[in-house]
């Protein structure tokens, strides 16, 4: 007879989650995620300890259990920032602070989805959100991306629970959804009764033209769930993101946050509040946006110099990465190319993990936010030499 399995059995849902995550890790990821970390954006070594120690010195009241909504002064600062920078109409009571955008997606799935519920996602899409929806057994409906973002004409009829979109800088293609398409998407959602999840992950970095209004600003029906993060503009280890919720959803999300982990670490929130209150956050954004625009130009120029018409570049008008299509490689070449690049200390990764079916050409994502201009030029030259 077969030997009994060791340990308690997994539930079907947990087993599906483990299988999905394992398969995603089997993809040829780079050894380092460094280019996607904004080294410029961190609180400098001389400022961060002083801000943090000042919070600790205020007394033990700052070290106790806190509200699952998040630190109220930070939520007020975020509301003012969103009103000023993004034109959003929201107050602090609509904001829930979470541990990174990944927890935001997890709470959305916990609160709003039952097994079998229909969820629209972009094709291609951010796999971190897609995997969350898959692990709660949602029915994923993939809608293609065109040159204006999500193809609204291809949206399915019927009962849809959620639609996940990245209109500010579609991941991974970099397409920016125009206002007319955003309005059409809102109209579709209001007719079908769907909530729209707006992942506004790099709206701060726009290098051409004025930023477009987020869906949340255009929403008059209370159907947009806005997800903002500080991982790209500060640093991922901070683990601070936030939800801006329609008022009827605030209480169930606060309860879900409490059940998940009670509250997000308070000291980091207090430190960030001081950073914003002193005007350092806005100054940092202005400086880092200018520097990233220059890095993007350098990377684009280096790719054109060394690869010419062998490549097609997308996403250069915003964000912190480029999607580069290699015309003389297929998707099947991705693993070998990434391994050869890693051998030269270059961290890139293929776009295939974002697609249901691999595209014909090899697409590689190039992050540049943590790299100096000289490093970018050297890295592209070495890549051209090895592939």
Secondary structure, 3 states (H helix, E strand, C coil): CCCCCCCCCCCHHHHHHHHHHHHHHCCCCCCCCHHHCCHHHCCCHHHHHHHHHHHHCCCHHHHCCCCCCCCHHHHHHHHHHHHHHHCCCCCHHHEEEECHHHHHHHHHHHHHCCCCCEEEEEECCCHHHHHHHHHCCCEEEEEEEECCEECHHHCCCCCCCEEEECCCCCCCCCCCCCHHHHHHHHHHHHHHCCEEEEECCCCCCECCCCCCCCHHHHCCCCCEEEEEECCCCCCHHHCCEEEECCHHHHHHHHHHHHHHHCCCCHHHHHHHHHHHHCCHHHHHHHHHHHHHHHHHHHHHHHHHHHHHHHEEEECCCECCEEEEEEEEEEHHHHHHHHHHHHHCCCCCEEHHHHCCCCCCEEEEEEECCCCCHHHHHHHHHHHHHHC
